Amino acid sequence: MKITSDFLIIGSGIAGLSYALKVADHGSVSLITKRDIDITATQLAQGGIAAVSSTEDSFAAHAKDTMVAGANLPHPDVVDLVVEAGPKAVADLIDWGVNFSRNQNDEYDLTREGGHSHRRILHAKDATGREIERALVEAALKHPNITIYQHHIAIDLITEAKILKKPLDQNCCLGAYILDIKNDEVITFGARFTVLATGGAGKVYLYTCNPDVATGDGVAIGWRAGAAVANMEFMQFHPTTLFHPNAKSFLISEAVRGEGAILKRSDGYAFMPDYHKLKDLAPRDIVARAIDSEMKKHGDDCAFLDITHKGADYIKDRFPTIYQTCLDYGIDMTKEPIPVVPAAHYLCGGLQTNKQGETCIRNLFAIGEVACTGLHGANRLASNSLLEGVVFAKQAAECSLQRLGENHLPFPTIETWDCGSATCSDEEVVVAHNWDEIRRSMWNYVGIVRSNKRLHRALSRINMIQKEIDEYYWNFYITSDLIELRNITTVAKLIVQSALMRHESRGLHYTIDYPATDDINARHDTVIPGCQYD
């Protein structure tokens, strides 16, 4: 079965939906999503979107905060582009129906988070992502040119290098092979423009606050098709996820610290002043390492986040979702501190793109968390992620539409999926076992604190598992579980390889073998060229 459209979008978070709404008036859109359309990392985002919205703030201040948080690795031109586009990005969201919280004066209620020098975070209480996802999904569902394919997962991209055997430097994307999960059918999607907006890769790690769909699909299929990746060593661990055996790493928003919460040990000692001058509002990499260090030094299972001094009425009004969720687990945050631990949160690296969001493969764009645009550097500044998604959706849309207008591209001629001699598998346990081993190896050896010995140990295990997966992939019919396992293994290996290439500690990459930051000899970006294999 073949389906063709002008625009093929893989992913239904803030980046993918924003792009869809920007281009839909000019052509047909096929939007692919692995689960229900609103099962995304965007939907789980609590804190908000960072944008200069006050006369007390400035673009220069937002840019400086981004550079400092990113350990001076962000690209200044990209930082300026995104920061200065912030107010328009927020206006677009409002036009699409997003309702941000307002104060008693009917002005937008701006909050502050770690690493920010001013209050510039627009939010919808403590469920900003849910409100954004709601509005964008409603707008997309109403548009006649957008066709949504739920419960579909991308297998691999279709490129001229693969189909026509063109060299990688002349490569062009023609679409993707997509598995219809419910009907167990592979569909060939052809498109003039393909957009990867698949989100991050938190599920590469054993403990994460990401949704189950965050298996690094876009990074893996883009790299396999020949697109370069950059800065994969920089995986952000959110400092504060709820520590409870049944909570499945529920995120405690950075906005809680932004509004005055204090991190403490089990004995009540507030430890963040020992680690940074900004105390509890230090950047995430510093806070996560501080919690990890305190837990290891004192043998604690978690740290504690205390906001009880703000009063019950304020807490219930400002953080209704977090309050109710904690209460459901028997924790009353108005009366007692919240037990918290770090967990894998945000991939600052990804598919390398230019300022239009295009990869090195022509007509293949990557936007949102799947992309390495140069904005985040070695560590993402809180609430810059939603901003980046909207801004680069606009950049990619404008580039696509200009190219479409200048040269009306024909629909690509591509072949349907060939399953070869594959058969049904009776060894699904292999998939489950390898999935668990990859995630445990990454957590144990490629976590908050690293060493060359740990990284090589992880790489050895990943290489062994990858051989098993490759053999399994070609011998048996594919399933969504197998596709995701193949992808997290690819992404895990790219993270380890990138970490081994950076001989310094910077931002989210901390190694005991190179504990200092090396501004003289260190590479700016860690780039791994794309690899094409079958």
Backbone torsions as a table, in degrees:
resi	resn	phi	psi	omega
1	MET	NA	135.7	178.1
2	LYS	-121.0	141.7	173.8
3	ILE	-132.4	131.5	178.9
4	THR	-120.4	148.8	177.3
5	SER	-156.3	165.8	177.3
6	ASP	-68.7	-40.9	-174.9
7	PHE	-128.3	127.2	174.2
8	LEU	-111.4	120.3	-178.3
9	ILE	-117.5	125.4	179.6
10	ILE	-109.5	103.8	-177.4
11	GLY	126.1	139.9	-173.5
12	SER	-126.9	31.0	173.1
13	GLY	-87.7	-161.5	-174.7
14	ILE	-61.0	-37.5	-178.1
15	ALA	-70.6	-51.4	-177.7
16	GLY	-63.8	-43.0	-179.9
17	LEU	-69.0	-38.0	178.4
18	SER	-63.0	-44.0	177.1
19	TYR	-60.8	-45.5	-179.2
20	ALA	-57.2	-44.3	-178.2
21	LEU	-70.8	-25.9	178.7
22	LYS	-75.4	-30.7	-173.3
23	VAL	-106.0	-13.7	-168.6
24	ALA	-63.1	-26.1	177.8
25	ASP	-71.7	-10.6	-172.5
26	HIS	-115.1	0.8	179.9
27	GLY	175.3	177.8	-178.3
28	SER	-82.2	142.3	-176.3
29	VAL	-125.3	127.8	169.1
30	SER	-107.6	120.9	-178.0
31	LEU	-114.6	120.3	-175.3
32	ILE	-103.1	134.3	175.4
33	THR	-141.9	140.4	-171.1
34	LYS	-69.9	-35.7	-178.8
35	ARG	-122.0	-148.2	170.6
36	ASP	-62.8	155.1	-171.2
37	ILE	-60.9	-27.8	-176.7
38	ASP	-98.5	11.6	175.2
39	ILE	-88.8	87.9	-173.9
40	THR	-143.3	165.3	172.9
41	ALA	-66.4	-34.0	177.2
42	THR	-55.5	-44.4	-177.0
43	GLN	-60.7	-27.1	-177.9
44	LEU	-90.4	-10.5	-176.9
45	ALA	-63.1	129.5	-176.3
46	GLN	-102.1	-50.2	-167.0
47	GLY	-59.0	-62.8	-179.3
48	GLY	152.1	-162.0	-179.1
49	ILE	-124.0	129.1	-177.3
50	ALA	-85.4	127.3	176.0
51	ALA	-161.8	140.9	179.2
52	VAL	-65.9	116.6	-173.8
53	SER	-135.4	11.0	-176.4
54	SER	-137.2	147.7	177.9
55	THR	-68.0	-17.7	177.5
56	GLU	-79.9	-13.0	-178.3
57	ASP	-104.1	174.3	178.3
58	SER	-155.8	158.1	174.9
59	PHE	-60.4	-39.3	-178.6
60	ALA	-61.7	-39.9	-179.9
61	ALA	-68.2	-41.5	178.6
62	HIS	-64.7	-42.1	179.0
63	ALA	-63.9	-42.4	179.8
64	LYS	-63.5	-44.0	178.6
65	ASP	-60.1	-39.1	179.2
66	THR	-66.0	-42.2	179.5
67	MET	-65.9	-42.1	-179.0
68	VAL	-66.0	-46.8	179.7
69	ALA	-61.3	-36.2	-179.0
70	GLY	-83.8	12.2	178.0
71	ALA	56.7	38.3	177.7
72	ASN	62.1	19.5	178.1
73	LEU	-96.7	-19.0	177.3
74	PRO	-59.7	153.2	176.9
75	HIS	-82.1	118.5	-174.8
76	PRO	-56.3	-37.4	-178.9
77	ASP	-68.0	-35.7	177.8
78	VAL	-71.3	-41.1	177.8
79	VAL	-58.2	-47.4	179.5
80	ASP	-61.5	-41.9	-179.4
81	LEU	-59.4	-47.9	-175.7
82	VAL	-71.0	-45.2	-178.5
83	VAL	-61.6	-44.5	-177.3
84	GLU	-72.5	-21.6	176.6
85	ALA	-86.3	-4.1	-175.8
86	GLY	-55.6	-52.7	-178.7
87	PRO	-58.8	-38.8	178.1
88	LYS	-68.4	-36.7	178.1
89	ALA	-62.4	-43.1	177.5
90	VAL	-63.9	-41.5	178.6
91	ALA	-61.2	-39.0	177.3
92	ASP	-61.7	-44.5	179.7
93	LEU	-62.1	-41.3	179.0
94	ILE	-64.8	-40.4	178.4
95	ASP	-63.0	-32.0	179.1
96	TRP	-81.4	-2.3	173.2
97	GLY	109.7	11.2	179.4
98	VAL	-76.4	132.8	179.3
99	ASN	-108.1	102.4	176.4
100	PHE	-83.4	152.7	-178.4
101	SER	-65.9	143.4	177.2
102	ARG	-120.4	158.1	178.5
103	ASN	-93.2	-171.5	-176.7
104	GLN	-65.1	-21.2	177.8
105	ASN	-91.3	10.8	-178.8
106	ASP	61.9	26.5	172.5
107	GLU	-100.7	156.8	178.7
108	TYR	-62.6	132.6	-175.7
109	ASP	-83.7	98.9	-176.7
110	LEU	-86.6	133.5	176.6
111	THR	-116.5	175.9	-178.1
112	ARG	-125.7	147.5	177.5
113	GLU	-132.4	173.3	-176.8
114	GLY	-55.6	133.8	177.9
115	GLY	89.9	-12.4	-179.8
116	HIS	-91.8	137.9	179.7
117	SER	-89.3	-12.0	-179.3
118	HIS	-139.2	164.2	170.4
119	ARG	-77.9	112.0	-178.1
120	ARG	-144.4	12.0	-176.4
121	ILE	-95.4	112.6	171.6
122	LEU	-82.1	139.8	-174.6
123	HIS	-146.7	166.6	171.0
124	ALA	-120.2	86.1	-170.9
125	LYS	51.1	-124.8	178.0
126	ASP	-116.2	28.6	179.0
127	ALA	-137.8	49.5	-176.0
128	THR	-61.5	-45.4	-178.9
129	GLY	-61.6	-39.2	179.2
130	ARG	-62.7	-39.5	178.9
131	GLU	-69.0	-41.6	178.4
132	ILE	-64.2	-46.9	-180.0
133	GLU	-60.0	-42.9	179.4
134	ARG	-56.8	-50.5	-176.1
135	ALA	-64.7	-44.2	-177.2
136	LEU	-69.7	-38.3	177.8
137	VAL	-63.6	-44.9	179.2
138	GLU	-59.9	-42.3	179.8
139	ALA	-66.1	-40.9	-179.5
140	ALA	-67.2	-40.6	-179.2
141	LEU	-64.1	-27.1	-178.5
142	LYS	-82.6	-17.1	-172.9
143	HIS	-82.9	126.3	-175.6
144	PRO	-68.3	-20.3	-177.2
145	ASN	-91.8	-1.9	-178.8
146	ILE	-104.6	119.5	175.2
147	THR	-108.2	125.2	-174.7
148	ILE	-104.8	129.4	179.1
149	TYR	-113.6	97.3	178.9
150	GLN	-84.2	155.0	-179.7
151	HIS	58.0	44.1	173.4
152	HIS	-126.0	140.1	-178.1
153	ILE	-130.3	135.4	179.8
154	ALA	-72.3	135.7	177.2
155	ILE	-95.0	-57.2	179.2
156	ASP	-157.0	158.8	175.8
157	LEU	-81.5	155.2	174.4
158	ILE	-106.9	122.4	-176.9
159	THR	-130.9	162.0	176.9
160	GLU	-66.4	-31.0	178.1
161	ALA	-63.1	-34.8	-178.6
162	LYS	-83.9	-43.1	-175.3
163	ILE	-81.7	-45.5	-175.4
164	LEU	-104.1	2.6	178.6
165	LYS	60.6	33.0	175.9
166	LYS	-75.4	153.3	177.3
167	PRO	-66.0	156.0	-174.5
168	LEU	-60.3	-31.8	-178.3
169	ASP	-74.5	-5.5	174.6
170	GLN	-117.3	19.0	-173.4
171	ASN	-72.0	143.8	177.8
172	CYS	-139.5	139.1	-179.5
173	CYS	-84.9	137.5	-176.9
174	LEU	-114.8	-6.1	-178.0
175	GLY	142.7	-150.1	-177.1
176	ALA	-157.6	153.7	169.5
177	TYR	-89.8	128.6	-173.5
178	ILE	-125.6	132.0	176.7
179	LEU	-91.1	121.1	170.0
180	ASP	-78.1	104.2	-170.0
181	ILE	-63.6	-43.7	-175.0
182	LYS	-70.2	-36.3	-178.5
183	ASN	-97.8	-1.0	177.6
184	ASP	53.4	48.9	-177.9
185	GLU	-132.0	136.3	176.1
186	VAL	-91.7	124.5	-178.5
187	ILE	-110.9	137.4	176.2
188	THR	-90.8	114.9	177.6
189	PHE	-103.5	113.7	174.6
190	GLY	-98.8	144.2	-178.4
191	ALA	-156.3	152.1	175.0
192	ARG	-71.4	-35.5	180.0
193	PHE	-133.9	134.8	178.5
194	THR	-118.3	133.2	-177.3
195	VAL	-123.2	121.7	173.7
196	LEU	-92.6	116.5	178.2
197	ALA	-134.8	47.9	-167.9
198	THR	-86.7	-2.1	179.3
199	GLY	82.4	-155.1	-168.9
200	GLY	-99.8	-154.1	-171.2
201	ALA	-142.0	32.9	-177.4
202	GLY	-58.8	-28.0	-178.4
203	LYS	-72.3	-3.3	170.8
204	VAL	-64.9	-24.5	-179.3
205	TYR	-104.0	154.2	-176.9
206	LEU	-65.3	-40.1	-178.9
207	TYR	-115.7	121.8	-177.4
208	THR	-152.7	152.1	173.9
209	CYS	-97.3	8.5	178.0
210	ASN	-76.1	158.1	172.2
211	PRO	-70.2	164.2	-177.4
212	ASP	-62.6	-19.3	-178.3
213	VAL	-77.8	-9.1	-173.2
214	ALA	-82.8	71.4	-176.3
215	THR	-109.7	20.1	174.6
216	GLY	68.7	25.9	-173.7
217	ASP	-58.6	-47.3	-176.2
218	GLY	-63.5	-43.1	178.0
219	VAL	-60.8	-44.6	-176.1
220	ALA	-66.8	-49.3	-177.3
221	ILE	-71.5	-31.8	176.2
222	GLY	-66.1	-44.8	179.8
223	TRP	-66.0	-41.2	179.1
224	ARG	-62.7	-29.3	-179.3
225	ALA	-81.5	-11.0	178.0
226	GLY	119.6	1.4	178.9
227	ALA	-81.9	138.2	179.2
228	ALA	-74.3	151.2	172.3
229	VAL	-114.4	157.2	-179.6
230	ALA	-142.1	144.5	170.7
231	ASN	58.0	37.5	-178.9
232	MET	-70.1	-14.9	179.0
233	GLU	-70.6	-15.5	-174.1
234	PHE	-94.3	80.5	173.1
235	MET	-97.0	122.1	-178.5
236	GLN	-84.3	130.5	174.0
237	PHE	-102.2	118.0	178.7
238	HIS	-68.3	131.8	-174.3
239	PRO	-66.5	-31.3	-167.5
240	THR	-126.5	92.4	168.0
241	THR	-114.5	148.7	-174.3
242	LEU	-62.3	127.0	178.4
243	PHE	-94.2	102.2	179.6
244	HIS	-159.3	138.2	-174.5
245	PRO	-61.0	-22.5	-177.6
246	ASN	-110.0	4.8	-171.4
247	ALA	-85.1	-15.3	-179.1
248	LYS	52.2	46.2	174.3
249	SER	57.1	53.8	174.9
250	PHE	-68.8	131.1	-175.8
251	LEU	-75.8	132.9	170.3
252	ILE	-101.8	108.1	-169.9
253	SER	-52.5	145.6	174.1
254	GLU	-60.6	-23.3	179.0
255	ALA	-62.5	-23.5	177.4
256	VAL	-64.3	-44.3	174.1
257	ARG	-69.0	-33.6	178.3
258	GLY	-62.0	-27.4	179.4
259	GLU	-98.5	12.9	169.3
260	GLY	116.3	2.9	-179.9
261	ALA	-67.5	149.0	-175.5
262	ILE	-122.0	132.4	176.8
263	LEU	-83.0	133.6	-177.6
264	LYS	-136.9	157.9	170.5
265	ARG	-80.8	176.5	179.3
266	SER	-64.3	-23.7	178.0
267	ASP	-87.2	4.1	177.2
268	GLY	91.2	-0.9	-178.5
269	TYR	-75.7	128.2	177.2
270	ALA	-85.2	109.6	-167.2
271	PHE	-97.0	-15.8	-173.6
272	MET	-62.8	-30.5	174.9
273	PRO	-59.5	-20.4	178.4
274	ASP	-76.5	-12.5	-172.0
275	TYR	-114.6	-27.2	-175.3
276	HIS	-159.8	148.8	-179.1
277	LYS	-66.3	-25.4	177.4
278	LEU	-83.4	0.7	177.5
279	LYS	53.3	-122.0	-175.5
280	ASP	-73.2	-7.9	177.6
281	LEU	-103.5	20.0	174.8
282	ALA	-67.5	159.5	176.9
283	PRO	-57.4	158.5	-171.1
284	ARG	-61.6	-38.2	-177.9
285	ASP	-61.8	-39.3	-179.2
286	ILE	-70.3	-42.6	-179.8
287	VAL	-65.8	-42.5	179.9
288	ALA	-62.5	-43.6	178.9
289	ARG	-67.0	-35.1	178.8
290	ALA	-64.0	-46.1	178.8
291	ILE	-62.9	-45.0	179.3
292	ASP	-59.6	-42.5	-179.9
293	SER	-65.6	-44.5	-179.3
294	GLU	-65.0	-40.1	178.9
295	MET	-62.9	-42.1	-177.8
296	LYS	-72.2	-39.7	-177.9
297	LYS	-67.7	-35.8	-173.1
298	HIS	-107.9	1.7	177.0
299	GLY	70.1	23.3	-179.1
300	ASP	-85.6	152.5	176.8
301	ASP	-83.6	-17.4	-176.5
302	CYS	-163.7	174.1	168.9
303	ALA	-109.1	179.1	-176.8
304	PHE	-132.2	134.2	-178.6
305	LEU	-107.9	116.1	-170.2
306	ASP	-112.6	115.7	175.9
307	ILE	-125.5	17.3	-176.1
308	THR	-61.0	-25.9	-177.8
309	HIS	-69.9	-10.7	-179.7
310	LYS	-83.0	-14.4	177.4
311	GLY	95.3	145.7	-173.8
312	ALA	-63.9	-44.4	-176.8
313	ASP	-62.1	-43.7	179.6
314	TYR	-63.2	-46.4	-176.6
315	ILE	-62.2	-45.0	-178.3
316	LYS	-65.7	-34.4	-179.6
317	ASP	-77.7	-41.7	-175.1
318	ARG	-80.4	-34.0	-176.0
319	PHE	-128.5	61.2	-175.6
320	PRO	-64.2	-39.0	-178.5
321	THR	-69.1	-46.9	179.9
322	ILE	-64.5	-42.7	179.2
323	TYR	-58.4	-48.9	-176.0
324	GLN	-68.2	-39.8	179.5
325	THR	-63.8	-45.5	177.6
326	CYS	-60.8	-41.2	-179.7
327	LEU	-62.9	-37.5	178.1
328	ASP	-61.3	-25.9	178.4
329	TYR	-99.1	13.9	175.3
330	GLY	83.0	19.2	-179.2
331	ILE	-117.9	116.6	177.7
332	ASP	-97.5	98.1	-174.4
333	MET	-67.9	-9.7	174.3
334	THR	-80.7	-14.8	-175.4
335	LYS	-123.1	-17.5	-175.9
336	GLU	-146.5	154.7	178.6
337	PRO	-66.9	155.2	178.7
338	ILE	-92.5	125.5	175.2
339	PRO	-71.1	129.2	-174.8
340	VAL	-136.7	152.8	173.3
341	VAL	-142.1	156.9	174.3
342	PRO	-72.0	153.9	175.5
343	ALA	-152.1	152.7	179.5
344	ALA	-57.0	133.1	-170.1
345	HIS	-130.7	-55.3	-168.5
346	TYR	-143.2	130.8	177.8
347	LEU	-88.2	111.8	-179.5
348	CYS	-80.9	-18.9	174.0
349	GLY	-93.2	-168.0	179.8
350	GLY	152.0	-159.3	177.2
351	LEU	-68.4	126.6	-176.5
352	GLN	-72.0	129.5	-179.7
353	THR	-128.9	165.7	170.7
354	ASN	-91.1	-170.3	-175.9
355	LYS	-74.6	-4.4	173.2
356	GLN	-98.2	2.7	-179.4
357	GLY	79.5	12.0	-178.1
358	GLU	-94.3	137.9	175.7
359	THR	-79.2	-176.2	177.1
360	CYS	-74.6	-5.2	173.1
361	ILE	-95.4	120.8	-175.8
362	ARG	-59.4	138.4	178.1
363	ASN	66.6	15.0	170.3
364	LEU	-112.6	116.3	-178.9
365	PHE	-109.2	149.7	174.8
366	ALA	-131.9	123.9	-176.5
367	ILE	-136.3	150.4	-177.1
368	GLY	86.2	-155.0	-173.2
369	GLU	-65.0	-23.5	179.9
370	VAL	-67.6	-17.6	-173.0
371	ALA	-102.1	150.8	167.0
372	CYS	-110.0	96.7	-176.0
373	THR	-89.3	-16.2	-173.8
374	GLY	101.8	0.0	-177.2
375	LEU	-75.4	-42.5	-167.2
376	HIS	-90.4	-25.1	-177.7
377	GLY	62.1	-131.3	-174.9
378	ALA	-88.6	-1.9	-179.0
379	ASN	-170.1	132.9	-178.9
380	ARG	-82.0	131.0	170.8
381	LEU	-70.8	134.4	-176.8
382	ALA	-49.7	136.4	174.3
383	SER	68.1	11.5	170.9
384	ASN	-82.4	-13.1	-174.4
385	SER	-71.4	-47.6	178.2
386	LEU	-62.5	-38.0	177.9
387	LEU	-61.1	-48.1	-179.6
388	GLU	-58.8	-40.5	-179.0
389	GLY	-59.9	-44.1	-179.2
390	VAL	-71.6	-43.1	-176.8
391	VAL	-64.0	-46.6	-177.5
392	PHE	-77.4	-20.6	170.3
393	ALA	-63.7	-41.1	177.8
394	LYS	-67.3	-43.6	179.2
395	GLN	-60.1	-46.5	-178.7
396	ALA	-67.8	-38.5	179.8
397	ALA	-64.3	-44.4	179.9
398	GLU	-63.2	-41.1	178.0
399	CYS	-64.4	-44.0	-179.8
400	SER	-61.8	-46.8	-176.2
401	LEU	-68.1	-36.9	176.9
402	GLN	-64.2	-42.9	-179.8
403	ARG	-67.9	-37.1	178.8
404	LEU	-65.2	-38.6	-179.3
405	GLY	-73.1	-34.9	-178.2
406	GLU	-74.3	-35.1	-175.3
407	ASN	-147.0	99.3	-176.1
408	HIS	-66.2	97.8	-174.2
409	LEU	-68.4	136.4	175.1
410	PRO	-72.6	154.1	173.2
411	PHE	-64.5	135.6	-177.8
412	PRO	-68.5	147.4	175.0
413	THR	-95.5	114.5	-175.4
414	ILE	-136.5	156.0	-177.9
415	GLU	-87.1	156.3	175.8
416	THR	-77.4	167.6	-176.8
417	TRP	-66.0	137.2	177.9
418	ASP	-117.5	115.5	-177.4
419	CYS	-83.9	-2.3	177.2
420	GLY	60.6	-133.0	-177.9
421	SER	-103.4	22.0	-177.9
422	ALA	-62.8	149.8	179.3
423	THR	-128.5	171.9	176.2
424	CYS	-70.4	144.7	-178.9
425	SER	-99.8	142.9	172.1
426	ASP	-115.6	23.2	-177.0
427	GLU	-128.5	48.2	179.9
428	GLU	-62.8	-20.4	178.6
429	VAL	-60.6	-28.3	178.4
430	VAL	-61.9	-41.6	179.5
431	VAL	-63.1	-49.1	-177.8
432	ALA	-62.4	-42.0	-178.4
433	HIS	-66.3	-45.0	-179.3
434	ASN	-67.1	-36.8	176.8
435	TRP	-57.2	-48.3	-177.9
436	ASP	-66.7	-40.6	-177.7
437	GLU	-67.2	-40.2	177.2
438	ILE	-59.6	-49.2	-174.9
439	ARG	-66.8	-37.7	178.0
440	ARG	-69.6	-40.7	178.2
441	SER	-61.9	-42.6	179.6
442	MET	-65.2	-40.7	-179.3
443	TRP	-68.0	-42.1	-175.8
444	ASN	-75.9	-34.3	-170.7
445	TYR	-114.5	-16.9	-174.7
446	VAL	-130.7	42.0	-174.8
447	GLY	-96.5	-138.9	-174.9
448	ILE	-67.5	-39.1	177.2
449	VAL	-120.0	131.0	-172.7
450	ARG	-124.7	168.7	171.2
451	SER	-151.7	159.6	179.2
452	ASN	-59.9	-38.4	-179.3
453	LYS	-62.8	-44.8	179.8
454	ARG	-65.9	-40.3	-178.6
455	LEU	-65.2	-43.1	178.8
456	HIS	-66.3	-34.7	177.5
457	ARG	-63.7	-43.2	178.4
458	ALA	-64.7	-42.5	-178.2
459	LEU	-63.2	-39.0	178.8
460	SER	-61.2	-43.8	179.7
461	ARG	-68.2	-40.2	-179.1
462	ILE	-64.8	-42.4	178.8
463	ASN	-60.2	-41.2	179.6
464	MET	-64.4	-45.8	-178.9
465	ILE	-66.6	-37.3	-178.6
466	GLN	-63.0	-36.5	176.9
467	LYS	-62.6	-42.1	178.1
468	GLU	-63.3	-42.7	-177.9
469	ILE	-66.5	-42.5	179.8
470	ASP	-60.6	-41.9	178.5
471	GLU	-65.8	-43.7	-179.4
472	TYR	-64.0	-41.3	-176.4
473	TYR	-60.0	-41.9	-176.1
474	TRP	-83.9	-17.1	-176.5
475	ASN	-94.2	-23.6	-173.3
476	PHE	-125.6	157.4	175.2
477	TYR	-59.1	142.4	-176.4
478	ILE	-79.9	150.9	174.1
479	THR	-131.2	166.1	178.6
480	SER	-63.1	-35.9	178.7
481	ASP	-64.0	-41.0	179.7
482	LEU	-67.5	-40.9	178.1
483	ILE	-59.8	-46.3	-178.7
484	GLU	-66.7	-39.1	177.4
485	LEU	-62.9	-45.0	178.0
486	ARG	-57.9	-40.0	-177.8
487	ASN	-73.0	-43.4	-179.1
488	ILE	-67.8	-29.1	176.9
489	THR	-68.1	-43.0	176.7
490	THR	-60.7	-47.2	-178.1
491	VAL	-66.9	-41.2	178.0
492	ALA	-57.2	-44.5	179.9
493	LYS	-64.5	-40.0	178.4
494	LEU	-64.3	-38.1	177.8
495	ILE	-63.5	-46.7	-179.2
496	VAL	-64.6	-45.1	179.7
497	GLN	-60.6	-41.6	179.0
498	SER	-65.1	-42.1	-179.9
499	ALA	-62.5	-38.1	179.0
500	LEU	-68.4	-24.6	-178.4
501	MET	-80.8	-19.4	-176.6
502	ARG	-99.0	107.5	-176.6
503	HIS	-95.1	58.3	176.2
504	GLU	-166.4	169.4	169.5
505	SER	-106.6	127.7	-178.9
506	ARG	-153.9	129.1	176.8
507	GLY	55.4	-121.3	-174.8
508	LEU	-78.9	-11.8	180.0
509	HIS	-100.4	105.2	178.4
510	TYR	-121.0	121.7	-179.0
511	THR	-127.0	135.3	-178.7
512	ILE	-71.5	-15.8	177.8
513	ASP	-79.2	-26.5	178.1
514	TYR	-135.8	72.3	-171.3
515	PRO	-71.7	-16.3	-177.5
516	ALA	-94.4	156.8	172.3
517	THR	-87.1	129.9	-175.3
518	ASP	-112.1	93.4	-177.7
519	ASP	-75.9	-16.6	-175.5
520	ILE	-87.9	-48.2	-171.7
521	ASN	-101.9	-15.6	-173.1
522	ALA	-72.3	146.0	176.1
523	ARG	-69.6	152.6	177.9
524	HIS	-75.4	-56.5	176.9
525	ASP	-119.2	140.9	174.6
526	THR	-93.0	107.4	-173.2
527	VAL	-112.4	131.3	172.6
528	ILE	-116.5	116.8	-178.6
529	PRO	-59.5	154.2	178.7
530	GLY	-63.9	151.1	-179.0
531	CYS	-127.0	130.9	179.4
532	GLN	-110.1	119.0	175.7
533	TYR	-147.6	160.5	-179.6
534	ASP	-110.4	NA	NA
